[in-house]
Every structure is written in C-alpha cells, then in structure tokens.
Amino acid sequence: MTDQPTDRFNEEKSVYTVRGADKPDLETGVAAIRQVTRTLPVRPGVYRMLDARGEVLYVGKARALRNRVTNYTQVARLTKRLQRMVAQTRAMTIVTTNTEAEALLLEAQLIKRYRPPYNVLLRDDKSFPFILLREDHDFPRVQKHRGARRAKGQYYGPFASAGSVTRTLNALQKLFLLRSCSDSFFANRARPCLLYQIKRCSAPCVGRIDNQAYGELVGDAKDFLAGKSTKVQAKLGAQMNLAAEAMDYELAAVLRDRLRALTFIQGTQAVNGEGLGDADIFALACRGGIMCIQAFFIRGGQNWGHRSFFPAHTQDVPEEEVLTSFLSQFYEELPPPKLILLDRALAEADLLCEALSERAGRKVTLKVPQRGNQAAMMRQATRNAEEELERHLAETSTQNRNLRALAELFELEGPPQRIEVYDNSHVMGTNAVGAMIVAGPEGFRKNAYRKFNIKREETVPGDDFAMMREVLSRRFARLEKEDPDRTRGDWPDLLLIDGGKGQLSAVCEVLEDAGIHDVPVVAISKGPDRNAGREVFHFPGGREATLAPNSPLLFYLQRLRDEAHRFAIGAHRQKRAKSMTSSPLDDVPGIGPSRKRALLMHFGTARAVRGAALEDLEKAPGISRAMARGIYDYFHPSG
C-alpha cells in the first residue's frame, strides 16, 4: 500500500548573470561561474547552469555550494564533457536547502522538469500501473490505476507493465470475486452481469452477497496482496473441505476453482521473491558507453514484473554516478519500498537513503546482497540486464543500418534523428482525427506522439487532403511559435505521409505557405490492389520509387506506416466511443451529472428536455427558476 508523495519545495531564485556571446567559449563560461561563486554560501543547495538563451544545461546538488561550484573553474580537472558544458554556461540559478537530502530530492525534481542535456536522464516517461482497491463505497471496487493517487483506497504496486496488472486483476476476480464495474453501472443493475455468470464477481449490485461476506472477500484480497497468500490458501482449503463434507459439491467446486486461481498467481508471481517482502532490485550493465538498468519489483514476496531502462547522456559518466542519479529520478514520483537491493555499492548511499526515507516517511534501506535468496535474485537481475543490453545493441545496430539506407534512398544529408509520420482516421467524415508518431535511432518515441482533432470549419468532412492540410499547418505553426530557432530537437528531419500524390501535394502547400523549404517530405502509398510489399514512395516533383518485397528497409518503413495507422485508428475509436455516450445536456452551462440525471429522469430523453417549455423545466426536481431559464435560453437562443 502506498500514499501519494507531497511536493516539499518552494523555490526561491537567486540569479547571477554575465552577458556573453552565444558561441561556446571556455573563458567566458569560467568568468560567469566565478562571478557567481563570489556571493555563494557554504551550505547545501542546488545549482543550474544556463546558456545564453536561458536554457538549462545542467542541474547539480552540493553539500557546500561554494566549494562545489568553484570546482567548475578548475578547467584542467574537468572531463571533456564538463568542459563543453562550462563553455556554454552564461548564467546560474542557485537554490539553497536546509539539508543535502533535500537538495538531492530537489535536484531530481528539476532534472525531471527541465531534462538538461548534460544530466543523466531517465528516458522512460511512462507512469507505472497500480492495482487500486477503493474504499469510498460499501462494496469496494478493484481496478487498474495510473497517475496521481487521489482516490481514497489502497494502492498496490508498481507493476512493470499494464499486461502484468491485467493478468493479476483477472486472477484476483476469479479468486476473490470482487467487483470491477463503475459506481454508476453498479447502481443501475437490476440483474447480475456476465461476470457473475462466469464466476468472476459475487454480484453485490443485486444483493447476491451481503456487506459482511463481501468484506471478508476484501480482507482476503488485502491479505493476498500484502503477501499473506499461505493464510488465504489455508482458509480456502478449509472452506472447500467443509463444503465437501456437507455434500455441497457445487460450492466445493467454486472454492476449488478459486484455489486453482490462487495457485496460478503464486506460480507466475512468486518466482524467487519469497522472503523479500517489499523490495526493488536494480542491476546495471554497460558496454560501449551504453548502459542498461534492470529493475525487478517485489511486493509482498511476489514478483510483480521487471522493466529495462536505458538512461540518456551517460557518456564519460561513472556507472555509480549514473545509478545514483537514476534512483533519485526513479523515485521522484514512485514511493520507494522498505528495501532497495543494488548490484554495487554507491558513494552517496547514505545520502540517498536519507532522501528516500524522507520522501517515504519511513526508513528505506539500500543493500548490496552477498548471499542467500537476495543474492540469487540479484544474479538474475544482472543476467537480465546483460541480455537486455545485448538485444538493445543488436536492435540499435539494425536501426542505424535502416536509417543509413533510408537517407540514401530519400537523398537526405544524413541518417534522420527525428522522423514524423502522419495519418488520418474517420468514418464517413465523422469523428475525424489526425495522428503523428515519432521515431528515431532509439525507436519509437511514444511520449512525442500527438493527436489532432479535426475542427476547422473550412475542412470538409471526409476530405483527406484538407484534413492533412489542417494537421500539418497546425503542427508547423506551433513549431514556429515554440521553437523558431530549432534548438530543442522538435523539428523533424523527415516527414512520412500515409497517402499518395494528393496528400503529398497538400503537405507541400502547407510547407510552402509557411516558408519551410528544408524539411524533406515523402508519401507512402500501397501499390496495385493495395498489396503490402508493393508500396510506392512519392517525392515532391513527381518522382516515385519502390523497394524489393524482401527489403529490410521496406519492412522498417512499413512498421513506421503501420504504427501511425494504429495510433490514428485508436484515437478515432476513442473519440467515436465518447461521442456515442455523449448527450446534448453535457454542453449546457451549469449542468453537472446530478442535474443531468434529474432532467433525464423527469423528461425521459435529452430531446424532450430540449423541446420542453420554460414552465415544464421549472417543475423538474432540483432545477431552480434561474437554471430553468438558462437551459431554455441555451436551446432557444432566439427566444
């Protein structure tokens, strides 16, 4: 069970600026830093290096700010990487803290916020899924949860992936028969749903189980998720034997199935995690400057999955420093467990323990296991990290070959670092959306994906060319506004358009109108009979190209096109599903769920509300005279 951490810091800025040219210059950077050190206190804090445009280059923490920052003026002792950083530095921002542990926590916050180019970065932007057992209802609901932990209840996790959560939830439903439906669905049931029929819910919505019996199921679920599965197993076994002795074989069969579900969960999640309680395990592997950190999540002695991370900006950075920075960023939003196992000792282990203990509100221990089950789990994590790094390096090598071949085929200046792929999706012009996916040398960058709701009045529904024109014009208008100097890495090196000559022409018009002439554009269309493997690539000016059906580059481009297609269809389906459950009353100012429900119960349909006279609206329960006038005026603007 975990609680949402609170934000502890209110930043007070002290900025010292030395004007200088934009061009990197080591002497100018050192002079700027020396100017700052004259008034720096000898106390804990966090410092930020800023370039001439005010962009954050680096975030660091220190036990004594003056001593730490002064080190950057001793150029001969700095690595090449830090010398480049100092040469770009033109100003610094200083924040003092009460303790070095507070400085470590603040440093992690600022790195996550600014993502500086000279800091080690945790590149995984996905939030981790949890299982939430809600406590705001007489019959608590079990569900999957991501994001801020605001709902009242108990959170179990993190899980390594949504798939591991889904599998656990399915098994929990079979084992404990807890409801998973929403409160509104629960309140409007007149008979049990299908989950009751297939023995995955106890149907509290229609009184098939009382509060006391359901509370026992909830208690068993809590025991299991807390690692007390043996207790639950013994209880179910005893209940099954009693039912069999009473010749209630139907109940005995249900209890047998629940025991099987428990055995399944134990077999898939308790692998080597017994006796560890709540713990996270981290192992680091490195080759050629690329580092992989493997994380195992153990909760209640159960293995809830593992995930690999590849931190960015790790060249010339010691492995221990990378792992320390990774851990401080990793636990910026996740609550740390009581025990964290590492594959190596860290120089700042005591400081990290203090900072994580402060964040968790209880003692957190960092340990390098030497023997027993903990050491066996660490060996497994280390082996996984090395194998995952091998796979990553092989995939990166293949990816680089594909990008070099792509640059040659499309006559680019070099392998593209950012490829943007666009597609549209709609049904007969309704619920139209545009989609952009992004790929680069490291693969798909899913945190950069974007959806575009087609909303301009001049865009004719169903006109693919006009929709593509709207999507690209909005995309590049925003780029011109937010990154006119092209310094943030958000500008594409290549645009891939899912479509043919018409879509390509629409995109070229947008770029021409925006005065952008240096972004290559290629459209990819399916060949005769829309057969995959016979794609045609269309270039501005009318040139076309094809690739052999077994070409690795063709497979790569198909993957890019198919990913854009998948993302666009998913966005369209979400919008269509939302529109199917929407109501005209949703847009009426002042009408919330309660008043909407009251109006529908009184009039029967939204159409009847729209056509109701003012006097009839005033008679509806919970609707005041002023509210009735507002509803009437909304649907009858002309009076």
N, C-alpha and C positions, 0 to 999 in steps of 0.2 A: 504494500500500500504506500502511495506517495502523495505528497502535497505539492501544490504549485509554489515555486520559489518566488520571493518578492524582490523587486528592484531596490537595491540598498543605496544607490549613489545619486547625488545631485551634483552635477559637475560645475565647478567654479573655474572659469578660464583665466589664465594669465598668459598673454600672448606677447612675445617679443619678436619684432620683425626687422630684418635687414634687407633693404631693396637690392635687387641684383638682376642680371640678365637671365633669360630663360635657359640659355645654353648651359649645360653642366660644367661646373668649374670647381675644382677641389679647394683652391684657396678661398674662393668666395663662400663656399659651404662651411669651411672651418671657421671663417670670420663670423658668420652668422651664429654658429654654435657657441663660440667664445663670448659673443655679446650676451647670450642667454645665461651662460654659467656665472656671470658677474653677480647676478641677483638671485641665483638658485639657493634654496635652503638645503641643509643637510638633514633631510627627513624623507620618509617613504613617499612614493608617488608614481605617476605615470606620465610619460612624455610622448609627444607625437612630432615626427619630422614632417615638415610641409615643403612642397616645391614652390616655384614662383607663382603658380596659379592657385595655391592654397590647397592642392590635393594632398591627401595623407600618404606619405611614403612608407612610414614605419610607426608602429606603436610598441613601446617598451615600458618595462616597470623597473623600479630600483628601490633598494633599501635606503640608499642615500642618493638623492637626485643629483647633487652637485658632483659627487665622485663619479657616478655612472656616466653622466653626460660629458664630463671632461674627458673621458676615455676616447670619445669620438674625435677629439682634436689631435690625438697622437696617431697620425695617419700611418706611420710605418708599422704599427702593430695591428692594423686593421686588415681583414681579408679583402680580396678584390671586390667581393660583393658589397661589403660595407663601404669601401672607398667610392664605389659608384653611387651609393645612397648619399653619402656625405656631399659628393659633388653636385647632387641635385637639390640639396637642402637649402632653403632660403629663410625659413622661419620655424619656430617650435611652439607647441602648446603644452603647458605644464599644468598638471592636476595633482595636488598634494592629497595624501590619505593619512589616516591615523596609524595604520599598520601595513606591513609588507603584504600580509594576506589579503587585505582589502585592495591593495594595488594589483595583486595577481588577478583577483576577480574583475576589477575594472578593466584591466588590460584585455581580458577575454571578451568582455562586452564590446569594447571599442574595436577590436580586431574583427569581430563578427559584424559590426555596423559598417566599418569603412573598408574592409577587405584590402589592406595595403599590399602593394606589390613586393615589399621586402620582408613581410612576415610569413611564417609558415601558416598555411591556411587549411582548415578542414573543408574540403570541397564538397562534401555531401550535404546538400541543403534540405534533404527530406526530413520531415519530422518522423519520430518513431511512433508506431501504433501501440496503444494500450488496450487492455480489457477494463471496461468500466462497469462496476456493479452499483447502480444508482440507489440512493437512499431517500429520494424525495417522493416515494409512492408507497402505498400499503403493500403492494406486491412488487418488489424491486425488479428492475429490468437489467439484463446483462447485454452489453453491446460493445462494439468496436469503437475506439475513440482516438482521434488525433488532435493536436493543437493544444490550446490553453486548457488547463484543468480547472474550469469554473463550476461545472455541475457538481452538486452535492452527491458524494458517493465515495467508493473506494476504487483506486486505480491500481491495476496490476500490470507490470511491465518494467522496462520496454521489451517489446518483441522485435526480432530482427527484420521482419517483413510482414506485409499485410496477409500473405498466404499463411504464415505460421499462426497469426491471430485467428484467421477464419477457420483453420483446422481445429484449433483449440476450442473456439466457440461452438463449432458443430459437435465436438465430443462432449463439451460441457452441457449442451442442450440434451443430448442423449443420456447423460449421466445424472443430471440434477433437475431436468425438466423445467428450467427457468424460462420465463417469457422473454422474447426478444422484440416484441412489437412496440410501436409508439404508443404514447398515452392516449391519443385521440382514437387510434384503432382499437385499443383495449376498451375504451369507454363505450364504443358503438357496436360491440359484438352482441349478437343475440344467440349465437350457437358457436361451438368450438370451430377453430380454423383447421386447416390441413395439418399443421404441426402437431396438434393433439392427436389426430388420426394416425400419424406415423410415429407416435410416442416420443416426440421431442419437445413437448410442452405439457404442463399439467392443467391448462385451461382455467386459470384463476378468473379470467374475464367473465365466465358464465357460472362460477361457483362450483366447479368440479373439485376444488380444493379450498380449504379454509385458511385463514391467516396463520394459524398456529402451525399447521402442517407445511405450508409454503415457507414459513420462517425457518423450519427445520432444514428444508432443502437449501435455503440461502446460507444457513450456518454450515452445512456440509460443503457447499461450494467455497465458502471462505476458508474452511479448514484445508480443503484440497489446494487452493491457490496459494495458501501460506505454507505448503509443503507437508501437510499432515495427511498424505494420501493413505498411509497404512491404517490410520484411525478410521477413515471413511470406508476403506475396503473391508475392515473387520465388521463395521456396523452393517454394511450392505449384505455381507455374507451371513451374519446372524439373522437379519430380517428374511433373507431368502430361505434359510433352513426352517425358520418358524412357519413361513408360508407353506413350505412343502409338507411339514409335519401336520399342518391344519388342512392339508389336501386342497389348498387354494393355489392350484397349479398355474393359473393364469397370472396371478400376482408374482408367483415364484419365477415365472418366465420373464416378466418385466424386470424384476430385480436381477436376474441372470444377465439380461442384455445390458443393464446398467453396469454390472461388474465387468463385462467384456469391454464396455466403453472406457472404464477406468483403466483396465489393463492396457488398452490401446494407447491411452495418453501416457501412461508410465513407460511404455516401451518406446515411444517416439520422443519423449522429452526428458526422461531422467537418465539419459546416457552419460555416465561418468560424473554426474553432478551431485550424487548423493553425499551428504555430509557437508556441502559447501554453504548451505543456507542461501543468503542473498549475496551474490558476488558478480563482479565483472572481471573478465580476463583479457589482457591485452598482450599481444606479441608483435614484434616489429621485424620485418625482413627488408634488406636493402641490397640493390645491385645497380651499378652504373648510375648512381645518383637518384634512382627511383626508389621510393620507399612504400611499403605496404604494411598497414597496421590491421591485424585481425582482432576482432572483438567477439567474445562469447558472453552471452547474458544468462546468468544462472539466478533463478528466483525460487525460493522455497526448495532448493535442491533439484530443481527441474531445469533442463537446458531449454531455454526459450529462443534458441537460434543464434546465428552468428552472422557478422557482416564484415566486409573488407573495405578499407578506406585507403585512398592514395592522396596524402596531403600534397599541396602545391607549394612551390618556392622552397624546395628542400636542398637545392644545390649548395654545396660548401657548408651546410649546417650539420653539426654533430647529431648523431642519432638520439642521444639522450635529450638534447635540447628540442628536437622535433617531437619526441614522445611527451615531454613536459608541456609544450605548447599545445599539442593535440588534446591532451587530457583536460587542460583548463578550458579550451573551447568546447570540447565534447560535453562537459558537464555545465556549460553555460545555461542550457535550458532543461537538461535532464537531471533529475535528482540522483545523486550518487548513492550506491549501496553501501552497506557497512564495511565490506571488504573489496578491495581492488587488487588483483594479482597482476604483477608485471614480470616480464622476462628479463629485466635488468634493473639494477639499482640506479636511482636518479639523484643527482647532486642536490636538487631542491625538493626532495621527497618530503621533508618535514614541513616546509612552507606549503607545499601542495596539500598535504594532509590537513593543515590548519585552515587553509582557504576552503577546502571541500567540506570540512566539518562545520565551518561557519555557515556555508550555504545550506547544508542538510539539516542543521540544528541538532546534530548528534555526532558522535565520534565516527570518523571514517579512517580506516587503516589501509595503508599501502604496503604490500608484502611481495617479496620475491621468493616463491616456494622452492624448497630444497628437496623434499621427499614426500612420499605418500600420494594420495589421490590428487592433491593440488598440483604437485609436480607433474603427474601424468596428464592432467588437463592442460597444463602449460606446454608440455611437449606436443600435445595435439594441436594447440593453437599456433605454436611455432611452425609445425609442419604445414598447417593450412595456410599460414602467411606466406611461406616459401613457395608453395604450389600455386597460390593465387597470383603471386608476383611473376612466376614463370608464365602463367596464362596471359597476364596483362602485358608483359613484354612481347610475347608472341603476337597478341592481337594488335599492339601498337605498331609492331614491325609491318604487319599486313596492312594496317590502316595507312601507314606512311607510304607504302608502295601504291596503294589505291589513290592516294591524294596526288602523288607524283604523276601517275598515269592520267588522272583527271586533268591536272594542269596542262599536260602535253596535249590531250585531246581537245580541250577547250581553249588552248593557246593562252593560258594565264601566265603572269610573270613568275609565279612560283606556286608551290602547294598552298591551297587556301587554308587559312586558320579558322575562318567562320563561314559556313555555308548556311544560307537561309532557304528553306523550301516552303512554297506556298500552295495551298489548295482551298477550294470552296466546297461546301456541302449544303444541300437544301432538298426539299421535296416539292416540286411544282412551284418553286419560288417562296415557299413558306419556311419560317424559322431558319432563315439563311445565315450562315456563319462563314467567316474566313479563318484560316488557320496558318500559323507559321511555326515551323520547327527549326531547330538549330543544331548543326553538327560541326565537329572539328576534329583535330588529331586525336583527342581523347574519347571520341564517340559522340553520342547524343547528349546535348546539354539541356536536360528537361526543365531546369529552372529558368531557362530563357524562352521556353515555348510561350506563344501568345495566341489568344482567340480574339476575333473581331466580329462583333455583332453588326450585321449589315443594316444600317439605319438611315442613310441619306435618302431624302425624298426623290432625288433625281435618279437613283439607282432603281431601274425597273426590275421587279421581282422575276427571277428566273434568268436574267441576263448575266451569264457567266463572265462575259468580258467586262461589263460595268462593275460587277462585284469585285473582280480582280483589280480593276482600276481604283475602286474605293479603298480596298485593303492596302494596296501599295502606297497610295497617296497619303493615307493616314500614318502609315509606318514611317515614311521618309520625312513627313512634316514633323513628326515627333523627334526623329533623329536630328534633324536640322536645329530643332529648338533645344534639345537636351545635350547634344554632343557635337556642336558645329565644328570643333577643331579635330574631331575624330581621335581623341586621346584615350577614350575609355574602353576601346576594343569592341564597341557595339555595332560598328559599321561592318556590313558583310563584304567578304572578298568574292562571293559568287552568289547569284540568285538563281535558284532552280524553280521553275514554274511547272506545275502539273497541268498540262494542256498542250494545245497546238499553236498554230500561227496566230489565231485570234487573241488568245491570252497573251502571247509574247508581244504582239503589237500594242495591246492595252498597257502592258508594263512599260514598254519603251516610251510610250506617250507620257506616262507619269514621270519617268526619269528625265525626259527632255524638258517637260514643263518646269521641273524642279532645278534644272541646270546641272544635273548629275550625269557626267559622261564617263566616269572611271569605274563604274560597278558593272562587271560582266553579267549578262543575263542569258540563260539557256532554258528553253522549254522542252519538256519530255512528254511525248505522246505515245500511246500504244500503236503498234503497226496495223497492218491489214487484219481485219476480223478481231481487232483488239486483243491480239495474242501476246501474252507475256513472253519476252525473249526476242521480240521483233520491234522493240521500241525505236522511235525516230527522235533524234535530237535536233531542235530547230534553233538557229542562230539569227541574230539581227542581220538584215541584209539578204535573207532568203537561203543561206547555206544550210544544208542538212547533213547529218552523219548518222551512221548506225554502227553497232558493235556485234561481234560474233556472239551467237546464243550462249556459248560456254565461257564468255569473257568474265574474269573476276571483277573487272571494273563495272561491267553491266550489272552483275549481281549487287555490287555496292550501291550503284545509282538506283536500282530497283528498291533496295532497302530504304534509301532516303525517301523515294517517292511513296512507298507503301506506308512508312511511318507518318508522313504528312497526311496521307489518306486516312489512316487510322485515327489520328488526332482530330481531324476535321469531322469525321463521322461521329466520333464520340461527343464532340462539342454540340453538333447538331441534335443528336439524340437527347442530350441533357436539356437543351432548350425546348425541344418538342415535348418531352415528358413534363416539363414545368408548365408549358402552355396548356397542356391537356387538363391540368388540375387548377388552373387559374380561374379567377372569377372577375366580372366587371366591378364587383364591390371592392376588390383589392386596391383599386386606384382611387377610391373615394377618400378625400382627406378626412382624418378623424375616425375612420372605420378600422378598428382592430379586430382580432379574432373573436372576441366576445360579442361585440355589436354585430359583426358579420353573421355569427351563429344565431343571434337573436332575430335578425331580419329574415334569415332563411327559414328558421322555424316558424315565424309568423306568416310569411308570404309564400313559402314553398320553393320558389326559384328566384334567381337573380333577375330574370326577365320580368317577373311580377313586381319586384322592387323597383326596377327601372320605370315601369308603367304606372306605379301607384300614385294616387293623388296625395297632395300635401296633408290633407286631413287623415288619410289612412296611415301615412308614415308616422304621424304624431301619436297614433294609437298603438304602435309597436312597443313592446316592453323594452325598457332601458333606453329609449330614444327620446331625448328632450325635444322641445319645440325648435330650439335653435339648430340642433343636429338634424332634425327632420327637414328644416329649411335648407341646410347645407346639402343634404342628399338630393333633395328635389332640384335645387339650382344646378347641381353637378350634371344631372341627367337631362335638364331642360334649360340650357344656357340662355335660350332666347326668351325665357319666361313662360 
